[in-house]
């Protein structure tokens, strides 16, 4: 009986101090990191995290939309066509980078996914750093580590603009991209 009371007290005290000393959200805001991505065509990209800013190596002076998704997710499947439409509309002023959170998808499977849902020509990364990048983005926008997908996050010149959790109408994303591009 004493052991049980001692053990319960020890756990309670440990949890109390862990809660008081948890500054992981603050760490996410000020830290720097580099994420190496590779699209399904074999082209390499680098994402630099500085505090809450995320800059894609080819996205300087551009608007970048990171789409964190999984191929099994129905809302993610529905977004594919909209993302393709937006990429086509904005061309080189916009970079859409799909970030799959699945480990076991081949490049061919991801290309077939985009083709099946009529996604046009936007980038999809298929690299081990995807999950770490997704976690880092989620931490900086405050949605936690158990975030809903699709999670789309819009940046201009590396600076956060807005984000969308779950299925989002194309017109809403279109409006925000146009504003970010000052059109």
Protein Blocks (a to p, Z undefined) as FASTA:
>chain_A
ZZmmmmmmmmmmmmmmmmmmmcklmmmmmmccddddddfkopacddddehjaccdfklgo
iacddddddfklmklmmmmmmmmmmmmmnmmmbccddddfbfkbcfklmmmmmmmnonoj
adddddfklmmmmmmmmmmnonojmbccddddddeehiafbdcedjddfklmmmmmmmmn
oZZ
